[in-house]
Amino acid sequence: MSQATQPASDTDGGVRRISFGGAVVVLAFVAATLVVVKTTFGWVQSKSHEWSLASARRVVDTSLVSAETKAGLLTELGRLEAAFEAQAIDYAALFASLQRIVEGTLIPVTELRRVADTAELDAADAAAFRALARTFEGQAFVPEGIEPVLEELRAGAAPKALAAQVRALTGAAGSEPVQEVGVDPVETFRALVDATLAGNPPPRFDPR
């Protein structure tokens, strides 16, 4: 009597076939994931300049500077956008220039000076706001101790209510009126844009 043929063991070709099939599925999943990641990364890259420009425009639009200053700054942002779209500048140059609006001190300095000029402050308090602006003018970033004052002003706080805090930040430097040197933020930013378009963008800010 012949011996019955034994069924294939689970450790035989069946498992090898399943393992191979599983490997194919895994490889297909990995390949599909890489395609999605690559596509998504490419899309993010293609949109980065739009998001950066939108951020800069939002900072200008919500700032406490005059309508004329806003219009001038937005015009310069438009020049940067046009240059980037014409491939006259790369994204690194665009981003470094936009940092001066989004992270720099140009707008905060202008905001404090405008508050001093337009708010109902006495001479000493107005001098304190101008002195506070001078303490960080030309620096890369607004000092941490001054940011809360700017945030409260932007939120609608009365400048008079913040005068004591401002005087504390400036000390004796804010007690006497000082002849201010006129600094036009639009002209300052226009000069930066001119340099960027000429191939000399500002250096990118280091992280804080």
VOBA-1610 file (N, C-alpha, C; in pm, whole numbers, padded with zeros to 5 digits, always signed):
BEGIN
Met+00085-00119+00000Met+00000+00000+00000Met+00089+00123+00000Ser+00060+00205-00094Ser+00150+00321-00105Ser+00122+00421+00004Gln+00227+00488+00044Gln+00216+00588+00152Gln+00148+00714+00098Ala+00053+00768+00178Ala-00021+00887+00134Ala+00072+01006+00122Thr+00044+01086+00021Thr+00126+01206+00002Thr+00100+01305+00112Gln+00204+01350+00176Gln+00191+01443+00287Gln+00161+01583+00234Pro+00067+01655+00297Pro+00039+01793+00255Pro+00159+01883+00280Ala+00166+01987+00202Ala+00279+02079+00218Ala+00278+02139+00357Ser+00392+02140+00417Ser+00407+02196+00552Ser+00392+02347+00548Asp+00350+02404+00664Asp+00342+02549+00675Asp+00479+02615+00667Thr+00581+02532+00684Thr+00717+02588+00676Thr+00775+02572+00537Asp+00693+02518+00445Asp+00742+02496+00310Asp+00712+02617+00222Gly+00689+02584+00094Gly+00676+02690-00004Gly+00561+02785+00025Gly+00454+02734+00094Gly+00342+02822+00122Gly+00385+02945+00198Val+00464+02924+00302Val+00510+03037+00383Val+00603+03125+00302Arg+00689+03062+00220Arg+00779+03141+00140Arg+00702+03229+00042Arg+00593+03166-00014Arg+00513+03245-00107Arg+00443+03360-00034Ile+00391+03334+00086Ile+00326+03439+00164Ile+00427+03547+00200Ser+00547+03507+00244Ser+00649+03605+00281Ser+00686+03692+00162Phe+00700+03629+00046Phe+00735+03706-00073Phe+00622+03802-00108Gly+00500+03752-00099Gly+00386+03839-00128Gly+00377+03956-00032Gly+00405+03926+00097Gly+00403+04034+00196Gly+00511+04137+00169Ala+00628+04087+00126Ala+00737+04179+00095Ala+00701+04270-00021Val+00632+04214-00118Val+00590+04294-00233Val+00496+04404-00188Val+00403+04367-00099Val+00307+04467-00049Val+00380+04577+00027Val+00475+04539+00113Val+00550+04637+00191Val+00629+04730+00099Leu+00696+04671+00000Leu+00774+04752-00093Leu+00684+04848-00171Ala+00567+04799-00210Ala+00475+04884-00282Ala+00427+04999-00194Phe+00403+04969-00065Phe+00359+05073+00028Phe+00468+05178+00048Val+00593+05130+00066Val+00705+05222+00084Val+00723+05310-00039Ala+00715+05248-00156Ala+00731+05325-00279Ala+00622+05431-00292Ala+00497+05391-00260Ala+00387+05486-00268Ala+00406+05599-00168Thr+00455+05565-00047Thr+00479+05667+00055Thr+00585+05766+00010Leu+00692+05714-00050Leu+00799+05801-00099Leu+00748+05896-00207Val+00662+05845-00293Val+00604+05929-00398Val+00522+06041-00336Val+00440+06005-00235Val+00356+06105-00169Val+00443+06210-00100Val+00547+06163-00027Val+00636+06256+00043Val+00705+06348-00056Lys+00756+06292-00163Lys+00825+06373-00263Lys+00730+06475-00325Thr+00608+06429-00357Thr+00510+06519-00417Thr+00472+06629-00319Thr+00450+06590-00192Thr+00412+06689-00091Thr+00524+06789-00068Phe+00647+06739-00061Phe+00761+06829-00040Phe+00774+06927-00156Gly+00756+06877-00276Gly+00761+06964-00392Gly+00653+07069-00388Trp+00534+07030-00342Trp+00423+07126-00332Trp+00452+07231-00227Val+00507+07187-00112Val+00543+07282-00006Val+00648+07380-00057Gln+00748+07327-00129Gln+00851+07415-00184Gln+00790+07517-00280Ser+00694+07472-00359Ser+00635+07562-00458Ser+00550+07670-00393Lys+00503+07644-00272Lys+00415+07739-00204Lys+00488+07822-00099Ser+00613+07790-00068Ser+00683+07856+00041Ser+00689+08007+00024His+00717+08052-00098His+00729+08196-00118His+00595+08266-00098Glu+00485+08198-00136Glu+00353+08257-00118Glu+00322+08273+00030Trp+00353+08170+00108Trp+00326+08176+00252Trp+00414+08281+00319Ser+00539+08289+00278Ser+00629+08388+00338Ser+00584+08530+00307Leu+00545+08554+00183Leu+00496+08686+00145Leu+00365+08719+00216Ala+00277+08620+00228Ala+00151+08643+00299Ala+00175+08678+00445Ser+00273+08613+00505Ser+00307+08643+00645Ser+00357+08786+00658Ala+00444+08827+00566Ala+00497+08964+00571Ala+00387+09067+00551Arg+00297+09041+00458Arg+00186+09134+00433Arg+00094+09143+00554Arg+00074+09030+00620Arg-00013+09030+00739Arg+00049+09114+00850Val+00181+09105+00867Val+00250+09185+00968Val+00232+09334+00939Val+00248+09370+00813Val+00232+09511+00774Val+00087+09556+00797Asp-00008+09475+00752Asp-00149+09513+00760Asp-00197+09531+00905Thr-00143+09453+00996Thr-00190+09457+01135Thr-00102+09545+01225Ser-00003+09610+01167Ser+00087+09693+01247Ser+00022+09826+01282Leu+00086+09901+01372Leu+00035+10031+01417Leu+00097+10147+01339Val+00155+10119+01223Val+00213+10226+01143Val+00104+10295+01063Ser+00138+10408+01004Ser+00039+10485+00929Ser-00002+10413+00801Ala-00117+10454+00747Ala-00165+10395+00621Ala-00066+10421+00508Glu-00004+10537+00509Glu+00095+10570+00406Glu+00216+10477+00414Thr+00261+10452+00537Thr+00375+10362+00556Thr+00338+10220+00514Lys+00218+10176+00550Lys+00174+10042+00508Lys+00176+10030+00357Ala+00121+10131+00290Ala+00116+10125+00143Ala+00256+10119+00084Gly+00348+10196+00138Gly+00485+10195+00088Gly+00553+10061+00108Leu+00535+10002+00226Leu+00597+09872+00254Leu+00536+09763+00166Leu+00406+09768+00145Leu+00340+09668+00061Leu+00387+09680-00084Thr+00414+09802-00128Thr+00468+09820-00263Thr+00604+09752-00276Glu+00688+09767-00175Glu+00820+09703-00179Glu+00809+09551-00173Leu+00713+09501-00096Leu+00692+09356-00094Leu+00648+09308-00233Gly+00569+09389-00302Gly+00530+09355-00437Gly+00649+09349-00532Arg+00745+09437-00513Arg+00867+09433-00595Arg+00945+09303-00571Leu+00954+09263-00446Leu+01022+09137-00415Leu+00951+09019-00479Glu+00819+09019-00470Glu+00742+08908-00527Glu+00762+08901-00678Ala+00755+09017-00744Ala+00773+09019-00889Ala+00911+08970-00928Ala+01012+09009-00852Ala+01150+08966-00882Ala+01164+08816-00864Phe+01102+08761-00761Phe+01111+08617-00739Phe+01040+08542-00851Glu+00922+08587-00890Glu+00848+08519-00995Glu+00920+08528-01129Ala+00996+08635-01148Ala+01076+08648-01271Ala+01209+08575-01260Gln+01232+08508-01147Gln+01355+08433-01120Gln+01478+08525-01118Ala+01454+08650-01082Ala+01566+08743-01067Ala+01633+08726-00932Ile+01561+08673-00835Ile+01617+08639-00704Ile+01570+08501-00665Asp+01645+08433-00578Asp+01602+08302-00533Asp+01527+08313-00400Tyr+01480+08198-00353Tyr+01400+08201-00232Tyr+01482+08242-00110Ala+01610+08208-00108Ala+01695+08246+00006Ala+01702+08398+00019Ala+01718+08466-00094Ala+01724+08612-00092Ala+01590+08672-00054Leu+01483+08615-00108Leu+01348+08661-00074Leu+01323+08646+00075Phe+01353+08529+00129Phe+01324+08501+00269Phe+01403+08592+00361Ala+01531+08611+00331Ala+01615+08698+00415Ala+01563+08841+00417Ser+01511+08887+00304Ser+01455+09022+00297Ser+01325+09031+00375Leu+01241+08929+00363Leu+01112+08929+00433Leu+01131+08920+00584Gln+01241+08860+00628Gln+01266+08853+00772Gln+01272+08992+00835Arg+01319+09091+00759Arg+01329+09227+00815Arg+01192+09285+00847Ile+01089+09235+00779Ile+00952+09279+00807Ile+00889+09192+00914Val+00902+09061+00900Val+00832+08968+00990Val+00898+08959+01127Glu+01031+08955+01131Glu+01102+08934+01257Glu+01186+09053+01302Gly+01216+09144+01212Gly+01309+09252+01243Gly+01248+09363+01326Thr+01325+09468+01344Thr+01286+09577+01434Thr+01234+09700+01360Leu+01234+09697+01228Leu+01194+09815+01151Leu+01051+09858+01185Ile+00958+09765+01182Ile+00819+09800+01211Ile+00798+09831+01359Pro+00849+09751+01454Pro+00830+09785+01595Pro+00883+09923+01633Val+01000+09960+01582Val+01055+10094+01609Val+00959+10201+01557Thr+00909+10180+01437Thr+00817+10276+01377Thr+00686+10284+01456Glu+00639+10170+01504Glu+00516+10169+01583Glu+00531+10253+01710Leu+00640+10234+01782Leu+00660+10309+01906Leu+00670+10459+01881Arg+00738+10495+01775Arg+00750+10639+01743Arg+00615+10697+01702Arg+00536+10620+01633Arg+00405+10672+01593Arg+00315+10686+01716Val+00322+10591+01809Val+00246+10603+01933Val+00286+10731+02006Ala+00414+10757+02011Ala+00462+10879+02079Ala+00411+11005+02010Asp+00397+11000+01879Asp+00355+11118+01803Asp+00205+11141+01803Thr+00128+11031+01810Thr-00016+11046+01790Thr-00099+11026+01916Ala-00046+10960+02014Ala-00124+10934+02134Ala-00130+11058+02222Glu-00228+11060+02312Glu-00242+11172+02405Glu-00150+11151+02524Leu-00022+11174+02500Leu+00080+11158+02603Leu+00142+11293+02633Asp+00182+11310+02758Asp+00255+11433+02789Asp+00397+11419+02734Ala+00472+11527+02740Ala+00605+11530+02678Ala+00697+11423+02735Ala+00691+11402+02866Ala+00781+11304+02929Ala+00747+11162+02885Asp+00617+11130+02879Asp+00577+10996+02837Asp+00608+10973+02689Ala+00584+11074+02608Ala+00617+11062+02466Ala+00767+11039+02448Ala+00847+11112+02526Ala+00992+11095+02518Ala+01033+10954+02558Ala+00961+10896+02654Ala+00992+10760+02698Ala+00965+10659+02587Phe+00856+10675+02514Phe+00827+10584+02403Phe+00932+10596+02293Arg+00975+10718+02264Arg+01079+10736+02162Arg+01212+10677+02209Ala+01241+10695+02337Ala+01365+10640+02391Ala+01363+10488+02385Leu+01246+10429+02411Leu+01235+10283+02404Leu+01264+10235+02262Ala+01215+10308+02163Ala+01242+10271+02024Ala+01392+10277+01995Arg+01459+10378+02049Arg+01603+10393+02023Arg+01685+10280+02084Thr+01635+10218+02191Thr+01715+10117+02260Thr+01741+09993+02175Phe+01654+09966+02076Phe+01675+09845+01995Phe+01675+09873+01846Glu+01673+10000+01807Glu+01677+10034+01665Glu+01806+09980+01604Gly+01793+09916+01490Gly+01909+09860+01421Gly+01946+09720+01465Gln+01886+09671+01572Gln+01914+09535+01615Gln+01835+09437+01527Ala+01874+09310+01535Ala+01804+09208+01456Ala+01665+09183+01511Phe+01654+09167+01643Phe+01527+09130+01705Phe+01488+09228+01815Val+01359+09233+01842Val+01308+09311+01954Val+01344+09238+02083Pro+01404+09304+02181Pro+01435+09238+02308Pro+01308+09183+02374Glu+01323+09071+02443Glu+01207+09004+02503Glu+01130+09095+02598Gly+01200+09179+02673Gly+01131+09264+02770Gly+01043+09370+02707Ile+01067+09400+02579Ile+00990+09504+02510Ile+00872+09445+02433Glu+00880+09319+02398Glu+00773+09256+02321Glu+00636+09266+02389Pro+00627+09248+02521Pro+00494+09259+02585Pro+00431+09397+02567Val+00512+09502+02567Val+00458+09637+02547Val+00397+09647+02406Leu+00469+09600+02307Leu+00419+09604+02171Leu+00293+09521+02155Glu+00290+09404+02218Glu+00172+09318+02208Glu+00049+09385+02269Glu+00068+09452+02383Glu-00045+09519+02446Glu-00093+09637+02363Leu-00001+09713+02305Leu-00039+09824+02219Leu-00118+09774+02098Arg-00072+09667+02038Arg-00141+09611+01921Arg-00278+09554+01957Ala-00291+09513+02082Ala-00419+09461+02128Ala-00517+09571+02166Gly-00471+09696+02161Gly-00560+09807+02187Gly-00542+09877+02320Ala-00436+09845+02393Ala-00412+09909+02523Ala-00381+10057+02502Ala-00428+10139+02594Ala-00400+10282+02587Ala-00253+10308+02617Pro-00184+10384+02534Pro-00042+10412+02559Pro-00017+10471+02697Lys-00109+10555+02744Lys-00091+10616+02876Lys-00084+10510+02985Ala-00159+10403+02968Ala-00160+10297+03069Ala-00028+10220+03072Leu+00049+10229+02965Leu+00177+10158+02957Leu+00296+10249+02981Ala+00271+10377+03003Ala+00380+10474+03014Ala+00476+10441+03127Ala+00423+10402+03242Ala+00511+10370+03355Ala+00600+10251+03323Gln+00544+10151+03254Gln+00622+10033+03215Gln+00731+10072+03116Val+00697+10161+03025Val+00794+10207+02925Val+00906+10285+02992Arg+00871+10372+03087Arg+00974+10449+03157Arg+01066+10357+03235Ala+01012+10250+03292Ala+01094+10155+03366Ala+01194+10084+03273Leu+01153+10062+03149Leu+01241+09994+03054Leu+01351+10086+03002Thr+01324+10216+02999Thr+01423+10309+02943Thr+01509+10375+03050Gly+01460+10383+03175Gly+01536+10447+03281Gly+01554+10595+03254Ala+01670+10645+03286Ala+01698+10788+03270Ala+01697+10830+03124Ala+01723+10734+03035Ala+01729+10768+02892Ala+01596+10817+02839Gly+01486+10782+02910Gly+01356+10824+02861Gly+01298+10942+02935Ser+01376+11010+03014Ser+01324+11119+03096Ser+01330+11254+03027Glu+01418+11267+02928Glu+01436+11396+02862Glu+01403+11385+02713Pro+01331+11483+02659Pro+01305+11483+02514Pro+01436+11489+02437Val+01442+11417+02328Val+01563+11411+02245Val+01523+11445+02102Gln+01607+11520+02034Gln+01582+11551+01894Gln+01596+11423+01812Glu+01487+11379+01751Glu+01488+11254+01675Glu+01543+11277+01535Val+01622+11183+01490Val+01668+11184+01351Val+01562+11113+01268Gly+01510+11181+01168Gly+01401+11123+01089Gly+01446+10998+01014Val+01384+10885+01044Val+01413+10760+00974Val+01283+10715+00907Asp+01283+10711+00778Asp+01165+10669+00703Asp+01171+10517+00684Pro+01077+10442+00742Pro+01082+10296+00730Pro+01066+10248+00587Val+00989+10321+00507Val+00971+10280+00368Val+01100+10297+00291Glu+01167+10411+00310Glu+01295+10433+00242Glu+01399+10330+00287Thr+01398+10298+00415Thr+01493+10200+00468Thr+01471+10064+00404Phe+01344+10022+00397Phe+01315+09891+00339Phe+01334+09893+00188Arg+01305+10007+00124Arg+01327+10018-00021Arg+01475+10001-00054Ala+01561+10058+00027Ala+01705+10044+00004Ala+01746+09898+00017Leu+01687+09828+00112Leu+01717+09686+00130Leu+01669+09606+00009Val+01549+09638-00039Val+01496+09569-00157Val+01583+09598-00279Asp+01625+09722-00296Asp+01714+09757-00407Asp+01841+09673-00403Ala+01898+09660-00284Ala+02021+09581-00270Ala+01994+09434-00302Thr+01881+09382-00257Thr+01846+09243-00285Thr+01831+09219-00435Leu+01763+09309-00502Leu+01743+09294-00646Leu+01874+09310-00723Ala+01969+09380-00662Ala+02101+09398-00726Ala+02195+09281-00695Gly+02145+09182-00626Gly+02227+09065-00595Gly+02298+09070-00462Asn+02259+09164-00375Asn+02322+09177-00244Asn+02216+09172-00133Pro+02150+09058-00116Pro+02047+09049-00012Pro+02110+09056+00126Pro+02031+09091+00227Pro+02084+09094+00363Pro+02112+08952+00411Pro+02198+08937+00509Pro+02220+08802+00564Pro+02096+08753+00636Arg+02075+08624+00631Arg+01961+08567+00701Arg+01983+08574+00850Phe+01877+08608+00924Phe+01888+08613+01070Phe+01921+08476+01125Asp+02009+08473+01224Asp+02032+08350+01298Asp+01912+08323+01389Pro+01882+08197+01416Pro+01773+08169+01510Pro+01800+08231+01646Arg+01694+08269+01715Arg+01711+08327+01848Arg+01763+08222+01945
//
